[in-house]
Amino acid sequence: MSVDGDTRLIRVFVHLSVPYGAKRWQDSFKNGKLIGINDRLPYGYYRAAEDGCQIVYSEDKKENRLDRSFRLWIKSIIGVDLVHASRNRKGIYVPISFGLIRSCNILPS
């Protein structure tokens, strides 16, 4: 993709909430654990690579009970998963970045 002769890739960082990190999603996809019709990566953003974008997904860190409790406690206080965002800060802070934060909460009806 080029704009006025510029051939640099557009780097897109897709920041998804826990447990939708790329590796965990791909493992669930391969093992048939995802319900419904799904893409190999969340929401199919990887398709933008065909248009000259470099796609980077957030990753989930393995957590023990204390790590998870702390992360969720902070999230309950400020309303944002700041710990998860901090763990993925290398992807968020890039020269050209379209950070997408999508919170996927499934509530019982």
ZIHU-V821471 format. One record per run of one state. SS is the DSSP state (hx for helix, st for strand, lp for the rest). FROM is the first residue (numbers start at 1). LEN is the number of residues. If there is no record, write none. Layout:
BEGIN
SS:FROM:LEN ; SS:FROM:LEN
END
This chain:
BEGIN
lp:1:2 ; st:3:1 ; lp:4:2 ; st:6:1 ; lp:7:3 ; st:10:7 ; lp:17:5 ; hx:22:9 ; lp:31:11 ; hx:42:10 ; lp:52:1 ; st:53:5 ; lp:58:7 ; hx:65:14 ; lp:79:3 ; hx:82:6 ; lp:88:1 ; hx:89:4 ; lp:93:7 ; st:100:3 ; lp:103:7
END
